[in-house]
Amino acid sequence: SGQQTTTAASNDATHDSAFLKACRREPVPHTPVWFMRQAGRSLPEYLKVREGIAMLDSCMMPELVTEITLQPVRRHKVDAAIYFSDIVVPLKAIGIDLDIKPGVGPVIAEPIRTRADLARLRDLTPEDVPYVTEAIGMLTAELGATPLIGFAGAPFTLASYLVEGGPSRNHERTKAMMYGDPQLWADLVDRLAEITGAFLKVQIEAGASAVQLFDSWVGALAPADYRRAVLPASAKVFDAVAPYGVPRIHFGVGTGELLGLMGEAGADVVGVDWRVPMDEAARRVGPGKALQGNLDPAVLFAPTPAVEAKTREVLDAAAGLEGHIFNLGHGVMPSMDPDALTRLVEYVHEQTAR
Ligand code: CP3
């Protein structure tokens, strides 16, 4: 039928997109660009549609999720969309009592701190997140050739929110469990790996063309602790989605010393923050992986010539990479000028056109 033909055609075009080619380390017509947190408070059109709707509620409204996900694609002409949701959505979906407090982040009513608490982390099934399947179906129909990135929080970062009860600078309680009760910790991150793997599968089955596992706060760990206490759980997530063959991206902040291990965990693309130049990051990650990054987000607050000079530095450092996806070293900030982001996309495209 016509419907199927359209879907097949857009699937081929998506497969041949610059973003997915770069993930596969194939030649690209230009360096693809997208921004972590590209949807959100930097955009007036986002603030408008979110008015009066709580963050977590908005994640469960497929039409709204579709609109918000498309907003930065329309405005900035980025090479990929990222599914609008939050890392705590799968936890909420299995019944964990939590909320996202504006200006704070995720807050957990009853933190997970004992073996008995683990029983509250039940398996996630597609029936727990019907709004994800529905929204991604709508999105892939609208996106045409633009790939959709699904995502989830990695076991360490999710565990930190669950154990601390909310955002934390030093992750004291998390590390106390990790060092003090290694078996409880291992069981906790293993549970989270099951849930996260299942959540990513739902997104891929619904049509996501790539997935990113955010281990935002894992840079708090030394490599030996990462290898022992985190890598097995993150690897379990990557293994769970390996059969689909979609690119798997792995990102964290302050992970310069962990880049090689994050690749080893099973990522096809390793995300790099702004602290390590891309060529040095490539040496740390080793061959056979693409890299994503890594303009310091704060550079966007400088005048255009400075943004272009710093962007040129990133592109030069990334010139010899097997595959490069341009991104910021962390997320878009709410106070950023959206026009500066649009100009940045244009600049990278124009500078790298082949
Ligand atoms: O465009 C996109 O990147 C998709 C949307 C997205 C959100 N959260 C929406 C959101 C993504 C990918 C996330 C992931 C996420 N959530 C991470 C990993 C990414 C990173 O930045 O390292 C983390 C650590 C969280 C937890 C979380 N949720 C935080 C720290 C906050 C910010 C709190 C605040 O108000 O400053 C949230 C809330 C949140 N998630 C917002 C958005 C757009 C802001 C809330 C709002 O708009 O009302």
Residues whose N, C-alpha, C, O or C-beta is under 5 A from the ligand:
A	BS01	CP3	F35 M36 R37 Q38 A39 G40 R41 M55 I82 Y83 F84 S85 D86 I87 I100 K101 P102 G103 V104 G105 P106 F214 S216 G331
